[in-house]
Amino acid sequence: MEIVVSRYTLEYDVKATVTLPNGSGTPIGFNLGGSHVTSTSGEDASGSGASVAAFGISNPDYNATNNVIDGCNADGSNCSGSGPNVTPGDPMVLGNDNTPSFLKNVASARTFLYGSEGMKQAAINQGRYFTSGAAALASTAGIGANNPDGVFTFVDGDLTLGPGDPTGQGTLIVTGKLTLDGNFNFNGVIMVLGTGEVYRSGGGHGNIYGAMFVGKFATAGLDTEQFGAPVFDTSGGGTSNIQYSTDAIDKAKSVGGHTIKGVREY
C-alpha cells in the first residue's frame, strides 16, 4: 500500500524565531516597544540547549532592527539605553543558506501558498481553509487550543489572536494582518504571508512558543517581484513573549500540510 501526500509539507530548518525577508528597498516597519514590555528569544523553550537567532532580516534592514533592539529609534536617534529583551541581541542577516525555501523569493512563496499542491489546497482538503479570522475561530477545532498537537489553519484574511488562554496551537497561516490582542498563548508555527503585517494591541500578557515567518507579497504577479517591507510592531499595550521551541515546531510540522491525496492498494 502506498499513501500519497501533498509535496508541500512543512520541512525546513528554523534559523530564527522570527523571519522577516524584505527586498523592496523600503525600510522594514519594526517596533518592539521598551524594556520589560516585549521579549523575543532564540533559546529553545523545550530545553534542548539549542538556540537560533531571535530575528532573521534582510541585509538593508540590519541597522534599523539593530537600533530598535538596542533601545533606539530605527534611525539610531533617541536611544534610551533600555531596549527590549532580545536574545541573542544581534539580528541574523538572511542569505541563501539560512532562508527557508518557501521564502527565498516571491515566486517560491506564491507556489508554497497557492500552487496546485500548496498550503491553501492542503487546507481545503482538510476542511481547514477559512476566508476570515472569525470563521476560523468559530470552527469546531478553532485554531487548535483543545487539540494536544494543534491543528492546521489557513486564514485567507485578517486574524486577531486572543484574548484567551490557551488560544491555539499547530500551524497557522494568515494572509492578512495578524493582531496579537490581550492575553493569548500560541504554540507552533505562525506564517503571516501576504499582507505581511503583525501588530500587538490591548493589555494582558501573550506568549508564542515556536517560530514566526512574516512575508509581504501580492497573491499574483511577476516571478521577478521582490518581497515588500513587512511590519512587525509589538509595541502596543500589554506585554508579549515570543520564544523558539523545537517541541512546538515539530508538532506544527506534523499537522501542517501533510494532506493525504490518495491510497493505492497493491
N, C-alpha and C positions, 0 to 999 in steps of 0.2 A: 504494500500500500504506500502511496506517495501523497503527502499533503502539500498542496501548492499555496504559497503565501505571497502577499504583496512584497515586491522587492524593496520598497521604501520603508524598511524597518528602521528603528532608531538605533543605528550602530555608529557610534562616534566616540571619540575621546574628548572629555571635557577638560579644557585647559584653563578656563577662567570661570568664576562663579557667575559673572555677568559679562556676556559678549556683545559688543556694540560696533559692528562694521559701519564705515562711512566713507564713501568715495566721491562725494558730491562737491567738495571744495567749500561747502558751507559748514561752519563750526557745529559741533555736537551741542545739544541742549543738555547740560549736565549740572545738577544741583543736588547736593546731598544733605543740606542743612548743616547745623552746627554740631559741636561735640555733644555726646550723650543723647542725641536725637536719632541718629541712624548709625547702623554698623553694617559693614559688609566684610565677610571673611572668606578666605580661601582655605582655611584649615578644616579638615574633614570632621564634621559633627558626628560621624559614625565611629570615630575613634581609631581609624586605621593608621593614623600618623602621616598619611599622605596630605599633600597640600597643592593648591593651584593658585594662580593669580586671582585677586579679587575682581579686577576689571580687565577685559581684553578690548583694546580700542585700536582704531586705525592711526597710523603714524602722525598725520596732521593734527589729530586731537590730543596728542600726548601732553603738550604743555598745559592746555586748558584743564584736562582732567587731573593732572598732577597738581595744578594750582588749587583746584577745589578741594582735593584730598588734603592738601597742606593748610587748609583753612582760609584761603584767599578767594577773591572773585576769579572767574575763569581767565580774565586778562592779567591776573597777577596783582591786582590792586586790593586795598582794604584787607590786608592779612591780619587776622585776629589772633593768630598764634594758637588757636584751639580748633583744630579741624575735626571732621567726623572720624569715627572709629573704622579704619580700613586696614585690613591685614591680608597680605603684605601691603605696604604703603605705596609702592610704585606700580602703576598700571603696566600691563603687558601689551606690547605692540603686536598686532595681528600680522601674520605672514602666511605663506603657503603651507608651512609645516604645522602651524598651531591653530588654523582656522577650520572649523568643521566643513565637510564637503558641501553641505547644503547652503553655506554662507560664503563660499569662495567668490561667487559672483551672482548677479541678479538672475541670470538665466537658470542657474542651478537652484536658486531659491524658488523660482516660479515652478520649475518641474517638481521639486520636492513637495510643494503645496498643491499644485493644480494639474500635474501630469496625470496620465491615464492610470498610473499606479501610485499616485501621490497620496498625501495625507488627507486631503479632502475626500477623495474617493474611498480611502480606508475608513474614514469616519462615517461616511454614508453607508458603507457595507455593514458597519457595526451598529448603525442606528444612533450614532453619536455626533451627528452634524447638526448645528443649530445656527439660525440666522440672526439670533440676538442673545445677549447675555441672559436676559430674563428667561428665555426658553430653556437654556441650558440649566439654570438654577432650579427651574420648576420641573425638570425631568425626574424620572423615578430615581435615577442614580445621582442626581445633582451633578456635582463635579468631584464626586468620589469621597466625600467626607466619611461615609459609613462603610466604605469598602476597604478591607485590610491592605490591599495592594493598590488601591486607587482605580481610576478609570481613564479612558482616553476621551478627551472632549475637544471638539473643534467648534469655536465660536466665530462665525463669519460676521463680525461686527464688534461693537464695544462691549466691555465687561467690567463691572465693579466687583472686586474680590473683597468680600466682607460686608458688614461685620458678621462675626460668627466664629466660634472656635470649637471643634475644628471646622474649617471652611471647605477644604478639598485636598485631594491628592491624586497623583498619577501624572499623566501628560496633558497639558493644557495648551492649546493653540488659539491665539486671539489675533484676528486680522485688523481689528480696530484699535481704539485706545484702551489700555488697561489702567484702571484706577484702583489703588490699594486703599481701602477705607476702614477706619476703626480697628477693632480687634479682628485679626484674621490669622489663619495658620494654614499654609500650604506646603505639602511635602511632595517633591517631584521635580519635573521639568516644565518650565513655562516658556513658551515661544510667542513673542509679540511680533508677528511678521506681516507687514503690510503698511499700516499707518505708522508703526514703529514708535509708539509713544507710551511711556509709563509714568504715572503720577501717584503721589501719596496725598491723601486728604483725610480729614476727620481726626478725632482723638483716639486714645487707646494705644495698644501695642500690637504689632504684627510681626509674624515670623514666616520666612520662606526658607525651607531646607531642601537643597538640591542644586539647581542651576537655572539661569535665565539666558535667553537669546533674544535680542531686540534688533530687528532689521526693517528699514523703511524702503519700500519699493511699490510700484504700481502693479496691479493684477496682470496687465498685459502691456507689451511694448517691445522695443528692440532688445535683442540679446546683449547689445553693447552698453546698455544703460548701466549706470553706477548706483550703488546704494545711496539713498538720501541721508540727510542728517537726522539721526534718531534723537529722541528726547527721553532722558532718564532723570526725573525730578522727584526725589523723595524728601523734599524739604517741607512738606505740608505738616498739618497737625499730627500730634502723637509721635510715637517712636516706632522704629522698624528695624528688623534684623534680617539680613539675607546671608545665608551661610551654605557653603559647599557641603554636600552629603552624598557619599558613594552609595549608601543603602537606599536613599530616596531616589537617586538617579537610576539605579539598577531596577527598582520596582517600576519606575516610569517607563523604562525601555521595554519592560515585559508586557505592558498594556498598550503602548503607543505604536500603532501602525502595523502590528502583527495580524494582518487580516487574512483569514482562510478564504481562498478563492475557489478551492475545489479539492475533491478527494478522488484519487484514481485507485481502483482495485485491480490487483494482478492475480 
